[in-house]
């Protein structure tokens, strides 16, 4: 919930400093977890992890995007989109691998040892930030103007609420779609769906890893296609429809035609993997084109604060949605919950379409100014 404040601080003091503070907070929290033995000793872990997440939110992306805009010659942002797609591919592959490796370590050694390894990794990241991320000279010049935190905090909000109102609709629609998936789908439906078709912890881990790794290879195809596609409002709007509602509809049809039996059926297990690949290409393309658009429409001066505004909106929207979703799942079941997500996603896509078509400012162009 403090994303916007700490992001504005990053715009003011420098992204490298806010990243060091973020990972230092992670390290302190992990120390509490590794040394803790009861709820009250674990509580500081959650507190420092939350502080670190709010500081980290959008900081590295903002630093990279600002540097890219100043140093690159990529007016159509196609090289940028290709790079972000490859980064997403690496993330999916490593996530799938880490999911399985973490499970093996937890079983053979202990869960606590996993957090020791994470602590060591966080310390290494802090040294990498110090060594590789250098202070932004342009930001230093801005700091010399004696601008205060309030300038960066209010400046980004004023930019989208007063100057570029269509971006505000775009942000809100994007946050609504993400909040529905993260609060209802991820919390209440995803892993129960995995368990209903795989019935054991080991097979759930295997299923999750296979889905992530297989989805990563669709990202490679998405990278190739994205080089031939403009990040125009029409293309992004179409991809939003193809990626999100279509996936939910196909998943719902699979659930109805191949209902879970709470026992392992190989055909159903493989079918579920296939269902998750149905929209993987659409998700990958949507991500790449969205990143290209964000690089273009957000001013460098407020990039960190505005990048962090979306997670803040997601958190605010998730609070009521997680309550509503819990009630729906408990009383009406899986099918009703999926329909609820579909309705919310349709509203979010409608807001994005409104921002593209009826925005008063022509900010959603396909070329960088």
Secondary structure, DSSP 8 states (H G I E B T S, - for coil): --HHHHHHHHHHH-HHHHHHHHHHHHHHHHHHHHH--SHHHHHHHHHHHHHHHHHHTTHHHHHHHHHHHHH---TT-HHHHHHHHHHHHHHHHHHHHHHHHHHHHHHHT-HHHHHHHHHHHHHHHHHHHHHH----HHHHHHHTTT--HHHHHHHHHHIIIII-HHHHHHHHHHHHHHHHIIIIIIIIIIHHHHHHHH-SHHHHHHHHHHHHHHHHHHHHHHHHHHTTS---HHHHHHHHIIIIIHHHHHHHHHHHHS---SS--HHHHHHHHHHHHTTHHHHHHHHHHHHHHHHHHS-GGGHHHHHHHHHHHHHHHHHHHHHHHHHHHHHH-HHHHHHHHHHHHHHHHHHHHHHHHH-SS----SS--
